Every structure is written in C-alpha cells, then in structure tokens.
Amino acid sequence: MATLDSLAVSGVPVQHRGELPRVSEQLRGLNGLQDLGELHQVTDLVAPVTGLLPAVES
C-alpha cells in the first residue's frame, strides 16, 4: 500500500501532497461500501415484515 501511495503523489509538488487523499484511505472507504451492501441485503429481507415497503396500489 505504501508503494501505491507514493506512486500516486509522485507527480504532485511536495507542498500539495498533503491535500490529496491517499490511495490506501480510498480503498479502506470501499470496504465500507461492502458493509452497506450487506446491510441492504438484511433490510430487504425484513422490510416486508416491518412494513417499510410502500403499499402497492393496483
């Protein structure tokens, strides 16, 4: 990860490197998206039982 972080900022002037998010930080953020997907699977299962789905009008 450190190698990716250093490559990502290699063309950026030193004084501006701290302004950019690190690649490793961005990848950790993607792990949070996976957690949200798992949460969505659970809420899809319980939504009909708890009445969270809007009523379907025919």
PyMOL Python script that loads the backbone (N, CA, C, O; Angstrom):
from pymol import cmd

cmd.read_pdbstr("""\
ATOM      1  N   MET A   1       0.812  -1.189   0.000  1.00  0.00           N
ATOM      2  CA  MET A   1       0.000   0.000   0.000  1.00  0.00           C
ATOM      3  C   MET A   1       0.859   1.258   0.000  1.00  0.00           C
ATOM      4  O   MET A   1       0.539   2.238  -0.672  1.00  0.00           O
ATOM      5  N   ALA A   2       1.932   1.224   0.745  1.00  0.00           N
ATOM      6  CA  ALA A   2       2.810   2.399   0.804  1.00  0.00           C
ATOM      7  C   ALA A   2       3.360   2.722  -0.581  1.00  0.00           C
ATOM      8  O   ALA A   2       3.522   3.892  -0.930  1.00  0.00           O
ATOM      9  N   THR A   3       3.645   1.694  -1.366  1.00  0.00           N
ATOM     10  CA  THR A   3       4.152   1.914  -2.720  1.00  0.00           C
ATOM     11  C   THR A   3       3.100   2.601  -3.577  1.00  0.00           C
ATOM     12  O   THR A   3       3.416   3.527  -4.324  1.00  0.00           O
ATOM     13  N   LEU A   4       1.856   2.158  -3.477  1.00  0.00           N
ATOM     14  CA  LEU A   4       0.773   2.798  -4.232  1.00  0.00           C
ATOM     15  C   LEU A   4       0.588   4.250  -3.810  1.00  0.00           C
ATOM     16  O   LEU A   4       0.402   5.134  -4.646  1.00  0.00           O
ATOM     17  N   ASP A   5       0.642   4.481  -2.510  1.00  0.00           N
ATOM     18  CA  ASP A   5       0.504   5.855  -2.015  1.00  0.00           C
ATOM     19  C   ASP A   5       1.606   6.755  -2.561  1.00  0.00           C
ATOM     20  O   ASP A   5       1.344   7.883  -2.978  1.00  0.00           O
ATOM     21  N   SER A   6       2.837   6.254  -2.556  1.00  0.00           N
ATOM     22  CA  SER A   6       3.945   7.091  -3.035  1.00  0.00           C
ATOM     23  C   SER A   6       3.891   7.295  -4.545  1.00  0.00           C
ATOM     24  O   SER A   6       4.230   8.375  -5.029  1.00  0.00           O
ATOM     25  N   LEU A   7       3.475   6.285  -5.292  1.00  0.00           N
ATOM     26  CA  LEU A   7       3.343   6.448  -6.746  1.00  0.00           C
ATOM     27  C   LEU A   7       2.244   7.443  -7.101  1.00  0.00           C
ATOM     28  O   LEU A   7       2.375   8.209  -8.055  1.00  0.00           O
ATOM     29  N   ALA A   8       1.175   7.426  -6.339  1.00  0.00           N
ATOM     30  CA  ALA A   8       0.040   8.302  -6.634  1.00  0.00           C
ATOM     31  C   ALA A   8       0.404   9.773  -6.506  1.00  0.00           C
ATOM     32  O   ALA A   8      -0.167  10.608  -7.207  1.00  0.00           O
ATOM     33  N   VAL A   9       1.341  10.106  -5.630  1.00  0.00           N
ATOM     34  CA  VAL A   9       1.698  11.511  -5.422  1.00  0.00           C
ATOM     35  C   VAL A   9       3.037  11.879  -6.049  1.00  0.00           C
ATOM     36  O   VAL A   9       3.530  12.989  -5.850  1.00  0.00           O
ATOM     37  N   SER A  10       3.624  10.963  -6.800  1.00  0.00           N
ATOM     38  CA  SER A  10       4.968  11.212  -7.335  1.00  0.00           C
ATOM     39  C   SER A  10       5.032  12.426  -8.251  1.00  0.00           C
ATOM     40  O   SER A  10       6.074  13.079  -8.310  1.00  0.00           O
ATOM     41  N   GLY A  11       3.969  12.753  -8.964  1.00  0.00           N
ATOM     42  CA  GLY A  11       3.986  13.904  -9.862  1.00  0.00           C
ATOM     43  C   GLY A  11       3.413  15.164  -9.252  1.00  0.00           C
ATOM     44  O   GLY A  11       3.286  16.183  -9.930  1.00  0.00           O
ATOM     45  N   VAL A  12       3.066  15.104  -7.979  1.00  0.00           N
ATOM     46  CA  VAL A  12       2.447  16.241  -7.300  1.00  0.00           C
ATOM     47  C   VAL A  12       3.526  16.989  -6.514  1.00  0.00           C
ATOM     48  O   VAL A  12       4.336  16.364  -5.831  1.00  0.00           O
ATOM     49  N   PRO A  13       3.542  18.310  -6.606  1.00  0.00           N
ATOM     50  CA  PRO A  13       4.531  19.074  -5.829  1.00  0.00           C
ATOM     51  C   PRO A  13       4.412  18.763  -4.330  1.00  0.00           C
ATOM     52  O   PRO A  13       3.316  18.555  -3.809  1.00  0.00           O
ATOM     53  N   VAL A  14       5.545  18.736  -3.665  1.00  0.00           N
ATOM     54  CA  VAL A  14       5.613  18.349  -2.253  1.00  0.00           C
ATOM     55  C   VAL A  14       4.651  19.166  -1.393  1.00  0.00           C
ATOM     56  O   VAL A  14       3.995  18.613  -0.511  1.00  0.00           O
ATOM     57  N   GLN A  15       4.559  20.461  -1.636  1.00  0.00           N
ATOM     58  CA  GLN A  15       3.714  21.306  -0.798  1.00  0.00           C
ATOM     59  C   GLN A  15       2.221  20.999  -0.928  1.00  0.00           C
ATOM     60  O   GLN A  15       1.432  21.437  -0.092  1.00  0.00           O
ATOM     61  N   HIS A  16       1.821  20.252  -1.965  1.00  0.00           N
ATOM     62  CA  HIS A  16       0.404  19.936  -2.175  1.00  0.00           C
ATOM     63  C   HIS A  16       0.063  18.479  -1.885  1.00  0.00           C
ATOM     64  O   HIS A  16      -1.109  18.107  -1.948  1.00  0.00           O
ATOM     65  N   ARG A  17       1.024  17.665  -1.577  1.00  0.00           N
ATOM     66  CA  ARG A  17       0.775  16.233  -1.368  1.00  0.00           C
ATOM     67  C   ARG A  17      -0.166  15.954  -0.208  1.00  0.00           C
ATOM     68  O   ARG A  17      -0.951  15.008  -0.264  1.00  0.00           O
ATOM     69  N   GLY A  18      -0.099  16.751   0.824  1.00  0.00           N
ATOM     70  CA  GLY A  18      -0.973  16.545   1.969  1.00  0.00           C
ATOM     71  C   GLY A  18      -2.438  16.838   1.688  1.00  0.00           C
ATOM     72  O   GLY A  18      -3.306  16.453   2.472  1.00  0.00           O
ATOM     73  N   GLU A  19      -2.725  17.510   0.586  1.00  0.00           N
ATOM     74  CA  GLU A  19      -4.098  17.862   0.228  1.00  0.00           C
ATOM     75  C   GLU A  19      -4.836  16.715  -0.450  1.00  0.00           C
ATOM     76  O   GLU A  19      -6.064  16.735  -0.543  1.00  0.00           O
ATOM     77  N   LEU A  20      -4.104  15.727  -0.918  1.00  0.00           N
ATOM     78  CA  LEU A  20      -4.715  14.617  -1.643  1.00  0.00           C
ATOM     79  C   LEU A  20      -4.978  13.437  -0.723  1.00  0.00           C
ATOM     80  O   LEU A  20      -4.155  13.128   0.139  1.00  0.00           O
ATOM     81  N   PRO A  21      -6.126  12.770  -0.897  1.00  0.00           N
ATOM     82  CA  PRO A  21      -6.361  11.556  -0.104  1.00  0.00           C
ATOM     83  C   PRO A  21      -5.441  10.445  -0.588  1.00  0.00           C
ATOM     84  O   PRO A  21      -5.181  10.325  -1.785  1.00  0.00           O
ATOM     85  N   ARG A  22      -4.957   9.649   0.325  1.00  0.00           N
ATOM     86  CA  ARG A  22      -4.085   8.536  -0.044  1.00  0.00           C
ATOM     87  C   ARG A  22      -4.898   7.416  -0.685  1.00  0.00           C
ATOM     88  O   ARG A  22      -6.081   7.249  -0.389  1.00  0.00           O
ATOM     89  N   VAL A  23      -4.263   6.660  -1.554  1.00  0.00           N
ATOM     90  CA  VAL A  23      -4.920   5.520  -2.196  1.00  0.00           C
ATOM     91  C   VAL A  23      -5.381   4.534  -1.129  1.00  0.00           C
ATOM     92  O   VAL A  23      -6.481   3.990  -1.223  1.00  0.00           O
ATOM     93  N   SER A  24      -4.558   4.300  -0.122  1.00  0.00           N
ATOM     94  CA  SER A  24      -4.917   3.358   0.935  1.00  0.00           C
ATOM     95  C   SER A  24      -6.172   3.811   1.678  1.00  0.00           C
ATOM     96  O   SER A  24      -6.990   2.975   2.059  1.00  0.00           O
ATOM     97  N   GLU A  25      -6.339   5.111   1.891  1.00  0.00           N
ATOM     98  CA  GLU A  25      -7.541   5.628   2.547  1.00  0.00           C
ATOM     99  C   GLU A  25      -8.773   5.412   1.682  1.00  0.00           C
ATOM    100  O   GLU A  25      -9.844   5.067   2.183  1.00  0.00           O
ATOM    101  N   GLN A  26      -8.613   5.615   0.384  1.00  0.00           N
ATOM    102  CA  GLN A  26      -9.735   5.432  -0.529  1.00  0.00           C
ATOM    103  C   GLN A  26     -10.154   3.973  -0.587  1.00  0.00           C
ATOM    104  O   GLN A  26     -11.347   3.670  -0.634  1.00  0.00           O
ATOM    105  N   LEU A  27      -9.186   3.068  -0.584  1.00  0.00           N
ATOM    106  CA  LEU A  27      -9.512   1.648  -0.615  1.00  0.00           C
ATOM    107  C   LEU A  27     -10.203   1.204   0.672  1.00  0.00           C
ATOM    108  O   LEU A  27     -11.100   0.362   0.637  1.00  0.00           O
ATOM    109  N   ARG A  28      -9.786   1.769   1.809  1.00  0.00           N
ATOM    110  CA  ARG A  28     -10.468   1.457   3.068  1.00  0.00           C
ATOM    111  C   ARG A  28     -11.914   1.939   3.008  1.00  0.00           C
ATOM    112  O   ARG A  28     -12.802   1.300   3.571  1.00  0.00           O
ATOM    113  N   GLY A  29     -12.154   3.049   2.338  1.00  0.00           N
ATOM    114  CA  GLY A  29     -13.514   3.548   2.174  1.00  0.00           C
ATOM    115  C   GLY A  29     -14.381   2.602   1.370  1.00  0.00           C
ATOM    116  O   GLY A  29     -15.583   2.495   1.611  1.00  0.00           O
ATOM    117  N   LEU A  30     -13.776   1.915   0.415  1.00  0.00           N
ATOM    118  CA  LEU A  30     -14.540   0.941  -0.372  1.00  0.00           C
ATOM    119  C   LEU A  30     -14.992  -0.240   0.476  1.00  0.00           C
ATOM    120  O   LEU A  30     -16.030  -0.839   0.195  1.00  0.00           O
ATOM    121  N   ASN A  31     -14.236  -0.578   1.498  1.00  0.00           N
ATOM    122  CA  ASN A  31     -14.658  -1.646   2.402  1.00  0.00           C
ATOM    123  C   ASN A  31     -15.973  -1.278   3.076  1.00  0.00           C
ATOM    124  O   ASN A  31     -16.796  -2.153   3.346  1.00  0.00           O
ATOM    125  N   GLY A  32     -16.176  -0.006   3.347  1.00  0.00           N
ATOM    126  CA  GLY A  32     -17.436   0.445   3.931  1.00  0.00           C
ATOM    127  C   GLY A  32     -18.609   0.231   2.990  1.00  0.00           C
ATOM    128  O   GLY A  32     -19.724  -0.030   3.442  1.00  0.00           O
ATOM    129  N   LEU A  33     -18.375   0.337   1.690  1.00  0.00           N
ATOM    130  CA  LEU A  33     -19.440   0.091   0.717  1.00  0.00           C
ATOM    131  C   LEU A  33     -19.886  -1.356   0.747  1.00  0.00           C
ATOM    132  O   LEU A  33     -21.072  -1.646   0.590  1.00  0.00           O
ATOM    133  N   GLN A  34     -18.954  -2.258   0.945  1.00  0.00           N
ATOM    134  CA  GLN A  34     -19.310  -3.675   1.045  1.00  0.00           C
ATOM    135  C   GLN A  34     -20.206  -3.894   2.258  1.00  0.00           C
ATOM    136  O   GLN A  34     -21.174  -4.650   2.187  1.00  0.00           O
ATOM    137  N   ASP A  35     -19.887  -3.236   3.371  1.00  0.00           N
ATOM    138  CA  ASP A  35     -20.717  -3.345   4.567  1.00  0.00           C
ATOM    139  C   ASP A  35     -22.123  -2.833   4.300  1.00  0.00           C
ATOM    140  O   ASP A  35     -23.095  -3.420   4.777  1.00  0.00           O
ATOM    141  N   LEU A  36     -22.247  -1.742   3.542  1.00  0.00           N
ATOM    142  CA  LEU A  36     -23.567  -1.213   3.207  1.00  0.00           C
ATOM    143  C   LEU A  36     -24.357  -2.195   2.351  1.00  0.00           C
ATOM    144  O   LEU A  36     -25.570  -2.325   2.511  1.00  0.00           O
ATOM    145  N   GLY A  37     -23.676  -2.884   1.449  1.00  0.00           N
ATOM    146  CA  GLY A  37     -24.341  -3.882   0.620  1.00  0.00           C
ATOM    147  C   GLY A  37     -24.890  -5.019   1.452  1.00  0.00           C
ATOM    148  O   GLY A  37     -25.987  -5.513   1.194  1.00  0.00           O
ATOM    149  N   GLU A  38     -24.126  -5.437   2.455  1.00  0.00           N
ATOM    150  CA  GLU A  38     -24.593  -6.496   3.346  1.00  0.00           C
ATOM    151  C   GLU A  38     -25.786  -6.021   4.169  1.00  0.00           C
ATOM    152  O   GLU A  38     -26.728  -6.782   4.390  1.00  0.00           O
ATOM    153  N   LEU A  39     -25.754  -4.772   4.622  1.00  0.00           N
ATOM    154  CA  LEU A  39     -26.869  -4.209   5.366  1.00  0.00           C
ATOM    155  C   LEU A  39     -28.117  -4.163   4.490  1.00  0.00           C
ATOM    156  O   LEU A  39     -29.219  -4.462   4.951  1.00  0.00           O
ATOM    157  N   HIS A  40     -27.940  -3.788   3.229  1.00  0.00           N
ATOM    158  CA  HIS A  40     -29.065  -3.725   2.297  1.00  0.00           C
ATOM    159  C   HIS A  40     -29.711  -5.098   2.133  1.00  0.00           C
ATOM    160  O   HIS A  40     -30.934  -5.198   2.045  1.00  0.00           O
ATOM    161  N   GLN A  41     -28.907  -6.149   2.091  1.00  0.00           N
ATOM    162  CA  GLN A  41     -29.456  -7.496   1.971  1.00  0.00           C
ATOM    163  C   GLN A  41     -30.336  -7.830   3.172  1.00  0.00           C
ATOM    164  O   GLN A  41     -31.394  -8.439   3.019  1.00  0.00           O
ATOM    165  N   VAL A  42     -29.907  -7.440   4.348  1.00  0.00           N
ATOM    166  CA  VAL A  42     -30.683  -7.720   5.556  1.00  0.00           C
ATOM    167  C   VAL A  42     -31.971  -6.908   5.573  1.00  0.00           C
ATOM    168  O   VAL A  42     -33.035  -7.436   5.898  1.00  0.00           O
ATOM    169  N   THR A  43     -31.879  -5.622   5.225  1.00  0.00           N
ATOM    170  CA  THR A  43     -33.085  -4.792   5.251  1.00  0.00           C
ATOM    171  C   THR A  43     -34.083  -5.236   4.196  1.00  0.00           C
ATOM    172  O   THR A  43     -35.290  -5.101   4.400  1.00  0.00           O
ATOM    173  N   ASP A  44     -33.611  -5.761   3.074  1.00  0.00           N
ATOM    174  CA  ASP A  44     -34.530  -6.276   2.059  1.00  0.00           C
ATOM    175  C   ASP A  44     -35.318  -7.467   2.590  1.00  0.00           C
ATOM    176  O   ASP A  44     -36.482  -7.653   2.233  1.00  0.00           O
ATOM    177  N   LEU A  45     -34.693  -8.268   3.438  1.00  0.00           N
ATOM    178  CA  LEU A  45     -35.376  -9.432   3.988  1.00  0.00           C
ATOM    179  C   LEU A  45     -36.438  -9.053   5.011  1.00  0.00           C
ATOM    180  O   LEU A  45     -37.500  -9.676   5.055  1.00  0.00           O
ATOM    181  N   VAL A  46     -36.174  -8.053   5.824  1.00  0.00           N
ATOM    182  CA  VAL A  46     -37.109  -7.718   6.896  1.00  0.00           C
ATOM    183  C   VAL A  46     -38.098  -6.622   6.518  1.00  0.00           C
ATOM    184  O   VAL A  46     -39.070  -6.407   7.241  1.00  0.00           O
ATOM    185  N   ALA A  47     -37.882  -5.930   5.421  1.00  0.00           N
ATOM    186  CA  ALA A  47     -38.763  -4.825   5.042  1.00  0.00           C
ATOM    187  C   ALA A  47     -40.224  -5.250   4.904  1.00  0.00           C
ATOM    188  O   ALA A  47     -41.094  -4.543   5.412  1.00  0.00           O
ATOM    189  N   PRO A  48     -40.539  -6.362   4.246  1.00  0.00           N
ATOM    190  CA  PRO A  48     -41.958  -6.739   4.132  1.00  0.00           C
ATOM    191  C   PRO A  48     -42.595  -7.017   5.502  1.00  0.00           C
ATOM    192  O   PRO A  48     -43.777  -6.742   5.706  1.00  0.00           O
ATOM    193  N   VAL A  49     -41.829  -7.545   6.410  1.00  0.00           N
ATOM    194  CA  VAL A  49     -42.346  -7.891   7.731  1.00  0.00           C
ATOM    195  C   VAL A  49     -42.596  -6.636   8.557  1.00  0.00           C
ATOM    196  O   VAL A  49     -43.583  -6.557   9.288  1.00  0.00           O
ATOM    197  N   THR A  50     -41.730  -5.683   8.445  1.00  0.00           N
ATOM    198  CA  THR A  50     -41.842  -4.466   9.275  1.00  0.00           C
ATOM    199  C   THR A  50     -42.685  -3.381   8.620  1.00  0.00           C
ATOM    200  O   THR A  50     -42.913  -2.336   9.229  1.00  0.00           O
ATOM    201  N   GLY A  51     -43.151  -3.601   7.402  1.00  0.00           N
ATOM    202  CA  GLY A  51     -43.972  -2.609   6.733  1.00  0.00           C
ATOM    203  C   GLY A  51     -43.201  -1.420   6.193  1.00  0.00           C
ATOM    204  O   GLY A  51     -43.771  -0.344   6.016  1.00  0.00           O
ATOM    205  N   LEU A  52     -41.917  -1.596   5.930  1.00  0.00           N
ATOM    206  CA  LEU A  52     -41.110  -0.495   5.431  1.00  0.00           C
ATOM    207  C   LEU A  52     -41.295  -0.255   3.932  1.00  0.00           C
ATOM    208  O   LEU A  52     -40.916   0.794   3.412  1.00  0.00           O
ATOM    209  N   LEU A  53     -41.870  -1.219   3.256  1.00  0.00           N
ATOM    210  CA  LEU A  53     -42.096  -1.048   1.815  1.00  0.00           C
ATOM    211  C   LEU A  53     -43.375  -0.258   1.597  1.00  0.00           C
ATOM    212  O   LEU A  53     -44.343  -0.440   2.335  1.00  0.00           O
ATOM    213  N   PRO A  54     -43.397   0.604   0.610  1.00  0.00           N
ATOM    214  CA  PRO A  54     -44.636   1.341   0.318  1.00  0.00           C
ATOM    215  C   PRO A  54     -45.723   0.382  -0.174  1.00  0.00           C
ATOM    216  O   PRO A  54     -45.436  -0.641  -0.796  1.00  0.00           O
ATOM    217  N   ALA A  55     -46.915   0.720   0.106  1.00  0.00           N
ATOM    218  CA  ALA A  55     -48.039  -0.124  -0.332  1.00  0.00           C
ATOM    219  C   ALA A  55     -48.119  -0.098  -1.849  1.00  0.00           C
ATOM    220  O   ALA A  55     -47.944   0.949  -2.472  1.00  0.00           O
ATOM    221  N   VAL A  56     -48.384  -1.247  -2.431  1.00  0.00           N
ATOM    222  CA  VAL A  56     -48.513  -1.348  -3.880  1.00  0.00           C
ATOM    223  C   VAL A  56     -49.987  -1.193  -4.233  1.00  0.00           C
ATOM    224  O   VAL A  56     -50.827  -1.984  -3.804  1.00  0.00           O
ATOM    225  N   GLU A  57     -50.286  -0.175  -5.013  1.00  0.00           N
ATOM    226  CA  GLU A  57     -51.660   0.097  -5.415  1.00  0.00           C
ATOM    227  C   GLU A  57     -51.924  -0.551  -6.761  1.00  0.00           C
ATOM    228  O   GLU A  57     -51.087  -0.484  -7.661  1.00  0.00           O
ATOM    229  N   SER A  58     -53.076  -1.173  -6.900  1.00  0.00           N
ATOM    230  CA  SER A  58     -53.402  -1.774  -8.193  1.00  0.00           C
ATOM    231  C   SER A  58     -54.590  -1.136  -8.830  1.00  0.00           C
ATOM    232  O   SER A  58     -54.991  -1.532  -9.925  1.00  0.00           O
TER     233      SER A  58
END
""", "prot")
cmd.dss("prot")
cmd.show_as("cartoon", "prot")
cmd.util.cbc("prot")
cmd.orient("prot")
